[in-house]
Amino acid sequence: MRAVVYHAPRQLKVESRSAQDPGPGEVRIAVAYTGICGTDLHILHGDMDGRVGPTAVIGHEMSGWIDAVGPEVQGWSAGRPVTVMPTRSCGHCHACRRGNTHICHAMQFLGIDSPGAMQSLWNVPADLVLPLPGGLPLEHAALVEPVAVAVHDVRRANVAGGDHVVVIGGGPIGTLIAIVAQQHDARVVLLEPDPFRRSVAAELGIEALDPRAADAVGFVQERTDGAGADIAFEVSGSAEGVSTAVDVLTTRGRLVMVAIHAQPRPVNLHRFFWRELELFGARLYQREDVEQAIRLIESGAVPAARLISRIEPVEAVGAAFAALESGGRVMKVLLDWREPAR
């Protein structure tokens, strides 16, 4: 079998490894496609070496088929199309006891803390596997995990019909948040400086503005008769994004922090006080979010094909990572693990 292995910063290698039989409670998945995301880029850059050791198999966005079933596993059979929710909670920490297993204090994230999906045969706990509809193209299903992130973010914000929503940052997650929010009949505007990302948003029916060329706060004020937005999603990871998110909100508006900020940011706390604003963190997803993501992709509500910019063979993993890292005309990049005979 083949695997993409992280050795050191900027050192990924495609290696041959021996396939292992699935253990008790595990299934072995023949991986079809894996997506590359911002977390994988952080690993490539060496930013996560405290969690990702040398010779680690990375990746967590995927689709594939059941290849073999281990002892003590019921309900699965070879050939079934599946995806994986790549988070394993401890079940007994304070967060887990309160039902918040997705923010477990001892979370094990597959592809970071343990071997991930960038391998042609992947053994995973059966309880993390979700079935896919038979007619769903597997390249589309490789987007289930990032769509689940967007579903959770929108649910965390309690988006409702008629809400004015501002999404700051038009990468894959920001665009998906905009799509899912529109499914809730929200009125969405996306702020994104990159013209390619704005063009993708426009093709998907999302109003997108360049915050460098337009007065975003003024636009939102005009759109809302001077009230401001009900909800702002900060997905840019920038200090400017945080400031804009605070400034566009209406009285008791909700700021949802989606991006991972590597350093503290100045925040206008007076405005939080004056308008009684609320700040929500939004991290990962729960199983119901993954299930909803599958339904949205299957129904076409999330147009997965229009978000996939490139599909590369595994041997071109370096070019695939470089394409995403370049920040050019790219949204989602997938690796194709299918053997030619399949």
N, C-alpha and C positions, 0 to 999 in steps of 0.2 A: 504494500500500500504506500501511497505518497502522503507527505505531510509538509506544511509550511512551518518551519522552525525558526524561532527567534533566538539568536546567539548573543548579540550585543547591539548597542545602538547602530541602526542603519544596516544591520546584517541579518537578512532573512535568507534562508536556503530551503529549496525543495529537496527533501530527503526521502529515501526509501526506508520503510520500517516494517517490521513483522506485524501482521494483524493479530489481535488478541481476541479470544473468545469472550463473549459477554459474561460477566460474573452474576452471582445471585442478585435478582432485582434489577438487572440491566438489560438493555437492548443494544444491538449494534446497528448503526445507521449507515447506509451507503449514501454519502453526501452527494448531492447534485450541484448545488450552488452555495457559495458563501458571499456575503456582502462585506465590504470594507468600510469602516466607520471612523469617526474622529478618535475613539478610544484606541483603535488599532494603530492610528497614526501616533498617538501619544506613546504607545508601546514601542513602535519603531524608533522614535526619537530618544528612547531611554528614560522617559519621564516616569515610568512605572516599574522600574527595576526593583523597587522595594517589595513588589508583589509578584512580578513576573520573573522567574529565574531563567538561567541559561538553558538552552535546548528545550524551551517551552513551545508547545503548539498553541497558537493563538486563534482568535476568531469566535464570534458568537451569533452572527446573523446567518441563518441557513435554511435550507430545505433539503429533503432527501427521501429515502425509502427505508423501511425496516429491512435489514439484511439477515439478522439472526436474533433469537430470543434466548435470554439466559434463564437459569433455574429460578423458580418461584415467581415467574412473570406470567400473568394471564391477560387475555384480551388483546394481544398483539400477534400479528402473523407477518411473515415475510412478504414484501411487496407493497405494504401499506404506505402511502405517502404521508409524511410527517414533518413537523418542525419541532423545535426545542425551546422551552423557556429556560434560559441559561443561568438561572439564579437558584441557589440552594440555601434555604434558611435553616437555623439551628432548631427552631421550634420551642425553645425554652427561655430565651432572653426576654427582657421587658417589652421590647417592640413586638416580638412574636406572640407573647401572651396577650397582648392587646389587639391581636388580629392584623398587625402591620408587618407581616412577614417579608414584604418587599424592601423594608428598611431594617432588616435584622442586624443586630449589633455584631454578629459573627458571620455575615453573609459570605458565601463562597460563590464567586462568579466564574462560570465556565469560560475558558478562553483567557482568563486573567489569573485566577487563583488555582486553576486546575486545567488539564488539557482541553483545548477548544475545538471548534468545528472545522478548522482548516486542515482536514485530513480526509482521505477518501473513505475510510471506515472509522467510525467514531462510537465508542462505547459510552452510554449515558444512563443515568438512573431512569427507569421506566416512568416514574411519577412526574418527570419533567417533560415528557413527550406529549405532544398534542397532534391529533389526526388532522389531515388536510382533506378538503373535498376532492374527489377523484378528478374532476374536470379543471381544477385550478392549475395553471401552468406553474411549474416549480420555480422558474426564474422569478415570477411574480411573488410566489410564496416566500422567497428569500428576504422580502421586505417586511415580513410579519413583525419582527422584533422592533424596528424603528417605528412602524405604525402603532404598535402597542405603547411605545413611549408617548406618542402624540395623543392617543386615546386617554391614557392616564393623566396627562397634563390637562387636557380639556375637562375631564371629569373632576380633577382636583380643583379646577377653577369654577366648577358649577356653571358652565356656559349654558345659557338659555336663549330661546328664540327672541330676536330683537336686540340682543346685547350688542353694543359697539365694542369690537375687539381690535386691538392693535398687536401685531406680531412683529417683534424687532429682531431681524435676522432671517434671511431667506434661504438658508441651507436646507438640506433634506428634512431635518426635524422641524424647523420653522415652517417650511412649506407644508409638511404633513399636518402640523397643528392648525394652520389656516384651513386646509381641506376639511379636517375633522370638525373644526368650529363651524364651518359653513354647513356641514351636515346637521348641525344643531340649529340652523336658521339664524346664526349670528351674522352681523354685518362686519366684515373683516377688511382691514387694510394691512398690508405687509410693507415694512420698511426695510429696504435692502439696497446697498450702494452698487452691487455688481450687476451690470446690465444683462448678462446671460441669465442669472437667477431671476431677475425681474421678468425677463421674457418667458421663462418657464412658468412662472406664476401667472402671467397674463394668459398664456395658452390654457391654463387650468381654470380660468375664470376668476382669478384672485386679483383684486386691485392692488397694485404695487407701486410704491413711490421711492425715489432716490432721496434719502434724508439729507444728502449733501447739497442737493439742488432745490429742495422744497422745504418750506416751513412745516415740518410734520405736526408740531403742536398746533399751529394755526389751522392746518388742514383739518385736524380732528375737531378743533373747536368749531369750525364752520360746519362740519358734517353733523355735529351733535347740538347745534343751536347754542353753542357756548358752554355746554355742560361738561364735555370731556368723555373719554372712553370708560366703559364699565370695567374692562379687563385689559391688562397689558401683559404679554408674554415676553420675557427677556431671554432671547435665544442667541444673541450676538456674542456674549462673553466680553463685551467692551464696557469701559467706563461711560462712554457716550450713550450706549444702549441703556444702562441703568438710569442715567439722568433723564433720558427721553421717556422711559417707561413711567417714571414718577410724574413727570410734567404733563403727560397726556391724560392722566386719570381724573375721573370725576369724583365727587364726594362719595366716600366709602367705596371707592374703586379698589379693584384687586390686582396686585402685582404678583405674577407667578414667575418665580425664578427657575428657569429651565437650564440655562447654560451653566457650565462649571467655571467659576472665576478663580483663577490661580492665586489671586492676591486680593486683599480687602479693597473695597471701593467706597469712595465718599458718597453718602446718601443724604438727600435733603429731608432730614427728619422733621423740620418745621412744617413742611408740606404734609408729611404723614400725620402730624398732630392737627394741623389746621383743617384738613379734609377727612380726617379719620380713615385714612387709607389702611389697607390690609396687605400683608406680605405673606405669600405662600411659597414654600419649597416644593418642588415636584421632582421626584427621583424614581427612576425605573418604572415598574408596572406590577400589577397583580394578574393572576390567571384570567380573571374575567376580562381584563384589558387585552390580553393576547387573543382570547376567544373572539372578542369584538373586532380586533384587527383582522383576523382571518375572514370574518363575515364581510367587512368593508372592502377588502381586496377582492373576494369572490364576487361580490355584487357589482364591482366596477366603481363604487363610490370613491375609492382611492384608485386612481388610474396608474397602477404600478408601472406599466410599460412605458409611460411617458416620463417616469422618474429615473429609469435605468439608462444611464448614458453610455456605458461600455460593459461588455462581457468579454473577459479575457481567459485564455487557457491558464491552467495552474502554473505552467512553466514560465508564463509571463508575469508572475506575481510582482516582480520589481517594477515593471512598466505600469501595472495596475495601481500600485501604491503611489508611484510618481505622478500618475494622472490625477489622482485625488489630491495629492499634496500640492499640486501646482495651483489649485484654486481657479483653474481656467473653466472651460465650457463643460463642466462635469457636475452631475448631481450624485447618483449612485453608481458605483463600480462593483461588478460581481466577478468572482472566479468560478469557472466551470470545471467541476470535478468529474463529470460523467466520462466513463470509459467509451471509446469509439464504438464498441460492440453494443452498448446499451441502446 
